[in-house]
Amino acid sequence: MFVLAEMRDMVRVRAVKFNLPLEQAITEELDRKLANKVVLNVGLCICTWDLVKMGLSYTYPGDGASHTRTTFKYIVFRPFIDEIIEGEVLAASSSGLQVSLGFFSAIFIKPENMMADSYYDQTEKVWFWKYQEEHKLFMDVGQKIRVRVISEKFFDTTPSGPQLAAESQAAAAAAAAATATPATSATPATSATPAVIAVKDPLSELHPYTIYGSINGPGLGMLSWWAQDGEEEDGDGEDGDGEGEEREGMNSASPENTESRSS
């Protein structure tokens, strides 16, 4: 999940920090510049791990700060493909689920990457898995979920010129119009054209770093679906009844997960 990335940069240390050791001043400036930011094709930067090499420091005319060419190692969040991560369901829409790890929330699960027979309830705005035609196992917002990473995508958010900015705004407006929901009036005679209410779809937003996951597999999905290690059979064969029983991989579904909900 976390890796060490070696990078190089010209670090500018302000004159107010000249009283600090150079290593400490450079580390603080690197964290101020990179922490909690996404570096293209690298990942989400967390904090400085080590300074590998520092060159000579220079000052330039008109600038009282020092500039030091530095090679350093940085702790970066970038899960590898097929890694299993656990998070919390942040949002749900007809386009899929959004998962948050607390410090990172650009994790998305598309419908094709869910369990077979997974459906979206438009009334309650929630996904559910129809298990063995008997149970509805809901994927409620705020509940813990286990996801397998299947792909990642970086998006360059470097500021662009006026023409590219206008094109990106037009594309965003088109995406919003595509996910808009028409609101019909109770008195059709008084309104000839229905109003359009834009519905925000988390999966349509652009993020500098996006992770796509899957819950289609044993042990994946909501943590409440699967049996925990402490829930295994008791007795270890003392009375002989436990050995012949069929052990299911899934818990007995609770009433809130299996019974149909009232709107």
C-alpha positions in Angstrom: 0.0 0.0 0.0 2.8 2.4 0.9 6.0 2.5 -1.1 9.3 4.5 -1.1 9.7 6.7 -4.2 13.1 8.3 -4.9 12.7 11.8 -6.3 14.9 14.8 -7.0 14.0 18.5 -6.7 15.6 21.9 -6.2 14.5 22.8 -2.7 14.1 26.4 -1.8 14.7 27.2 1.9 13.5 30.6 3.1 15.8 32.8 5.0 13.6 32.5 8.1 14.8 28.9 8.4 18.5 29.6 8.2 18.8 29.0 11.9 17.8 25.4 11.5 20.1 22.5 10.4 20.0 22.3 6.6 18.6 18.7 6.6 15.7 19.7 8.9 15.0 22.8 6.9 14.9 20.9 3.6 12.7 18.1 5.1 10.2 20.7 6.3 10.1 22.4 2.9 9.6 19.1 1.1 6.7 18.2 3.4 5.2 21.6 2.9 5.4 21.2 -0.8 4.5 17.6 -1.4 2.6 16.2 1.6 -1.0 15.2 0.8 -0.5 16.0 -2.9 -0.5 13.6 -5.9 2.6 13.4 -8.0 1.8 12.3 -11.6 2.6 8.6 -12.1 4.0 8.4 -8.6 1.1 8.4 -6.1 -0.2 10.3 -3.1 2.7 11.7 -1.1 2.7 11.2 2.6 5.9 12.4 4.2 9.7 12.5 3.8 11.5 9.3 4.6 15.2 10.1 4.0 17.5 12.6 2.3 19.7 10.6 0.0 22.0 13.4 -1.4 22.2 17.1 -1.0 24.2 19.3 -3.5 25.7 22.7 -2.9 23.3 25.5 -1.9 23.0 28.6 -4.0 21.4 32.0 -3.6 20.3 34.1 -6.5 20.2 37.8 -7.0 16.9 39.3 -5.7 16.1 36.1 -3.7 17.2 35.8 -0.1 16.4 32.0 0.0 18.9 29.2 -0.6 18.4 26.6 -3.4 19.7 23.1 -2.9 19.5 20.2 -5.4 18.3 17.3 -3.3 17.7 13.6 -3.9 15.3 12.2 -1.4 13.0 9.2 -0.6 9.4 9.9 0.0 6.6 7.7 1.5 3.9 7.4 -1.2 0.5 5.8 -1.1 0.1 3.6 -4.2 -1.4 0.2 -3.8 -0.2 -2.5 -6.1 -2.5 -4.3 -8.5 -4.5 -7.2 -6.8 -3.8 -5.8 -3.3 -6.6 -6.2 -0.9 -7.6 -3.0 1.0 -10.3 -2.2 3.5 -12.2 1.0 3.6 -15.6 2.5 4.1 -18.4 3.1 1.6 -18.5 6.8 1.1 -21.2 7.2 -1.6 -23.4 5.2 -3.9 -25.0 5.9 -7.2 -26.2 4.0 -10.3 -22.6 4.2 -11.6 -21.1 2.3 -8.7 -19.7 2.8 -5.2 -17.1 5.2 -3.8 -14.8 4.0 -1.1 -12.8 6.0 1.4 -9.7 5.1 3.4 -10.0 8.2 5.6 -7.0 10.0 4.0 -7.9 9.0 0.4 -11.3 8.7 -1.1 -10.8 8.4 -4.9 -11.5 4.6 -4.9 -14.4 3.5 -7.1 -16.2 0.2 -7.8 -18.1 -0.1 -11.0 -21.2 -2.3 -11.4 -19.3 -4.8 -13.6 -16.8 -5.3 -10.9 -19.4 -6.2 -8.2 -20.7 -9.7 -7.3 -23.0 -11.3 -9.9 -26.7 -10.4 -9.2 -25.8 -7.0 -7.7 -28.5 -4.4 -8.2 -29.0 -0.7 -7.4 -32.2 0.3 -5.5 -33.2 3.7 -7.0 -35.6 4.4 -4.1 -33.2 3.9 -1.2 -30.0 4.8 -3.2 -28.2 1.7 -2.2 -26.6 -1.3 -3.8 -27.4 -4.8 -2.8 -26.3 -8.3 -3.6 -29.0 -10.9 -4.2 -27.4 -13.9 -2.6 -28.9 -17.4 -3.5 -32.2 -15.9 -4.5 -33.1 -15.7 -0.8 -31.2 -12.8 0.8 -30.5 -9.2 -0.1 -27.2 -8.2 1.3 -27.0 -4.4 1.3 -23.9 -2.2 0.7 -24.8 0.6 3.0 -23.0 3.9 3.1 -20.7 4.1 6.2 -20.1 0.4 6.4 -16.7 -1.3 6.1 -15.9 -2.9 2.8 -13.0 -5.1 1.5 -11.8 -4.3 -2.1 -9.3 -5.8 -4.5 -7.3 -3.2 -6.5 -7.7 -3.9 -10.3 -6.4 -0.7 -11.9 -5.3 2.8 -11.4 -5.5 6.1 -13.4 -3.5 9.3 -13.2 -4.9 12.6 -14.5 -2.8 15.6 -15.2 -4.3 18.6 -13.3 -1.6 21.1 -14.3 -3.3 24.5 -14.9 -4.0 24.9 -18.6 -4.5 27.9 -20.9 -7.8 29.6 -21.6 -8.7 27.4 -24.6 -8.1 24.2 -22.8 -9.8 25.5 -19.7 -12.9 26.3 -21.7 -12.9 22.8 -23.3 -12.6 21.2 -19.9 -15.5 23.3 -18.6 -17.6 22.3 -21.6 -16.8 18.6 -21.0 -17.7 18.9 -17.3 -21.0 20.6 -18.2 -21.8 17.8 -20.7 -21.1 15.2 -18.1 -23.4 16.9 -15.6 -26.1 17.2 -18.2 -25.8 13.5 -19.0 -26.4 12.6 -15.3 -29.1 15.2 -14.7 -32.6 14.1 -13.6 -35.6 15.8 -15.1 -38.1 17.0 -12.5 -41.7 16.9 -13.7 -44.1 19.4 -12.2 -47.3 18.4 -10.4 -49.3 20.7 -12.8 -48.1 20.1 -16.3 -50.2 22.9 -17.7 -48.3 25.6 -16.0 -44.8 24.5 -17.0 -44.1 23.6 -20.6 -40.5 22.5 -20.2 -39.5 20.4 -17.1 -36.7 21.7 -15.0 -33.4 19.8 -14.8 -31.8 19.1 -11.5 -28.2 18.2 -11.7 -27.3 15.0 -9.7 -23.7 14.8 -8.6 -22.2 11.5 -9.6 -18.9 10.8 -7.7 -17.7 8.5 -10.5 -18.0 11.4 -13.1 -15.6 13.7 -11.2 -11.9 14.0 -12.2 -9.3 13.1 -9.7 -5.5 13.4 -10.0 -5.2 9.8 -8.9 -8.0 7.3 -9.1 -8.1 3.6 -8.0 -10.6 1.2 -9.4 -11.5 -1.9 -7.3 -13.5 -5.1 -7.4 -15.6 -6.9 -4.9 -16.3 -9.9 -7.1 -14.6 -12.8 -5.3 -14.6 -14.8 -2.1 -14.0 -12.7 1.0 -14.6 -9.4 -0.8 -17.4 -7.0 -0.3 -18.9 -5.9 3.0 -17.1 -7.2 6.1 -20.4 -8.1 7.7 -21.1 -10.7 4.9 -18.3 -13.1 5.8 -17.6 -15.3 8.8 -14.9 -14.0 11.2 -12.1 -16.3 12.6 -13.6 -16.1 16.1 -17.0 -17.4 14.8 -15.8 -20.9 13.9 -17.4 -23.9 15.4 -16.9 -24.6 19.1 -16.0 -27.9 20.8 -13.5 -29.1 18.1 -15.3 -32.4 17.8 -16.0 -33.1 21.5 -19.6 -34.2 20.9 -19.0 -35.1 17.2 -21.8 -32.9 16.0 -19.7 -30.1 14.5 -17.7 -32.2 12.1 -20.6 -33.3 10.0 -22.2 -29.9 9.7 -21.8 -27.9 6.5 -19.7 -24.8 7.1 -20.9 -21.8 5.2 -18.5 -19.0 4.3 -21.1 -16.4 5.0 -22.8 -15.4 8.2 -26.4 -15.8 8.8 -27.7 -12.6 7.4 -29.1 -10.2 10.0 -32.7 -9.0 9.6 -31.6 -5.6 8.5 -29.7 -7.1 5.6 -32.2 -9.7 4.5 -35.7 -8.3 5.0 -37.1 -5.9 2.4 -36.8 -2.4 3.7 -39.7 0.1 3.9 -39.1 3.3 2.1 
